[in-house]
Amino acid sequence: MGVGYPKTIDAHRQGQGPGNGQGASKRRAKLRKFLGVSLATAAVGVCAVSSADATTSGSVSGTPEKPRVQVIDIKLKNEQHAETDLGPAGPSLGDFNAFSGRSIRDGREVGLGAGSCKTVHIEGDKATTQCVITVEIGRGSVTMQSLAPKGGSSLEMAITGGTGAYAGARGTAHYWAIGTPDECMRVRLLP
């Protein structure tokens, strides 16, 4: 959109200028196409990075704005996974699995992610695990933990700390498409 855009709109509304007739229709069609492409581009990518600064300097009214949540999206590339079945065959207390893979942000590898889940509760054919994970996300790492149903495809975890730029981190991490080539996580760091 050019600098003269608002004047052009006013001329169209008043029926003046070069905006009458077919020229105005073509410009509106181009504008709709531009907006449609812009919205589609914004929506592309399940793991597209969307970050907000953790702090702000102020607002137009002169009143300082509240710090915002920092959001970081990470694509996970699973590389290694092993399960250890303790006790009787099948799900039992103490069974665990360990896993690791690469974390990718903005299309480039930024570190390693690794963790383990231990079976802590059995009820019928359902098992609950306690998971602890650490993921490097560039300028440091975040650690997290939660209870999780064994074999779930998504997981919400509490961030329990971090290193580097994320020292003292707190917030949540949401995983989806777990164990697939499309696995991603969204980290929400509280101010």
WOWO-V101377 format. One record per backbone hydrogen bond with DSSP energy under -0.5 kcal/mol. NH is the residue of the N-H (numbers start at 1). CO is the residue of the C=O. E is the energy in kcal/mol with one decimal. If there is no record, write none. Layout:
nh->{NH & NH}
co->{CO & CO}
e->{E & E}
//
This chain:
nh->{5 & 8 & 9 & 10 & 11 & 12 & 13 & 14 & 15 & 16 & 19 & 20 & 23 & 25 & 26 & 27 & 28 & 29 & 30 & 31 & 32 & 33 & 34 & 35 & 36 & 37 & 38 & 39 & 40 & 41 & 42 & 43 & 44 & 44 & 48 & 62 & 70 & 71 & 72 & 74 & 75 & 76 & 77 & 78 & 79 & 80 & 82 & 84 & 85 & 86 & 94 & 95 & 96 & 97 & 98 & 99 & 100 & 101 & 102 & 103 & 104 & 105 & 108 & 110 & 111 & 113 & 114 & 115 & 116 & 117 & 118 & 119 & 120 & 121 & 123 & 126 & 128 & 129 & 130 & 131 & 131 & 132 & 133 & 134 & 135 & 136 & 137 & 138 & 139 & 142 & 143 & 144 & 145 & 146 & 148 & 150 & 152 & 155 & 157 & 158 & 159 & 160 & 160 & 161 & 163 & 165 & 166 & 167 & 168 & 169 & 171 & 172 & 173 & 174 & 175 & 175 & 176 & 177 & 178 & 180 & 183 & 184 & 185 & 186 & 187 & 187 & 188 & 189 & 189 & 190 & 190}
co->{2 & 4 & 5 & 6 & 7 & 8 & 9 & 10 & 12 & 11 & 16 & 17 & 20 & 21 & 22 & 23 & 24 & 25 & 26 & 27 & 28 & 29 & 30 & 31 & 32 & 33 & 34 & 35 & 36 & 37 & 38 & 39 & 40 & 41 & 45 & 59 & 189 & 69 & 187 & 185 & 104 & 183 & 102 & 76 & 100 & 100 & 98 & 96 & 83 & 84 & 119 & 92 & 84 & 117 & 82 & 115 & 80 & 113 & 77 & 111 & 75 & 108 & 105 & 103 & 103 & 101 & 134 & 99 & 132 & 97 & 130 & 95 & 128 & 128 & 126 & 123 & 121 & 148 & 118 & 129 & 146 & 116 & 144 & 114 & 142 & 112 & 140 & 110 & 137 & 135 & 161 & 133 & 158 & 131 & 129 & 127 & 149 & 175 & 173 & 145 & 171 & 143 & 158 & 143 & 141 & 139 & 163 & 164 & 162 & 166 & 159 & 188 & 157 & 186 & 155 & 173 & 184 & 153 & 153 & 177 & 180 & 176 & 74 & 174 & 72 & 185 & 172 & 70 & 187 & 170 & 188}
e->{-1.3 & -2.1 & -2.0 & -2.1 & -2.5 & -2.2 & -2.5 & -1.9 & -1.1 & -2.7 & -0.7 & -1.1 & -0.9 & -1.4 & -2.5 & -2.2 & -2.6 & -2.4 & -2.5 & -2.6 & -2.8 & -2.4 & -2.9 & -2.8 & -2.7 & -2.8 & -2.5 & -2.7 & -2.5 & -2.7 & -2.0 & -1.5 & -0.9 & -0.7 & -1.1 & -1.4 & -2.4 & -0.5 & -2.5 & -2.9 & -2.7 & -2.6 & -2.9 & -0.7 & -2.4 & -2.2 & -2.5 & -3.5 & -0.5 & -0.8 & -2.4 & -2.0 & -1.9 & -2.2 & -2.4 & -2.3 & -2.2 & -2.2 & -2.2 & -2.5 & -2.9 & -2.7 & -1.8 & -2.9 & -1.0 & -3.0 & -2.6 & -2.2 & -2.0 & -2.2 & -2.2 & -3.5 & -2.9 & -1.5 & -2.8 & -2.0 & -2.9 & -3.5 & -2.5 & -0.5 & -3.1 & -2.4 & -2.4 & -2.7 & -2.5 & -2.6 & -2.6 & -0.8 & -0.7 & -2.2 & -2.4 & -2.5 & -2.0 & -1.7 & -2.8 & -2.9 & -1.6 & -2.1 & -3.0 & -2.2 & -2.5 & -2.1 & -0.5 & -1.0 & -2.3 & -2.5 & -2.3 & -1.8 & -0.7 & -2.0 & -0.7 & -1.9 & -2.3 & -2.4 & -3.3 & -0.5 & -1.9 & -0.7 & -2.1 & -1.7 & -1.6 & -1.8 & -2.5 & -2.4 & -3.2 & -0.5 & -3.2 & -3.1 & -0.6 & -2.8 & -0.5}
//
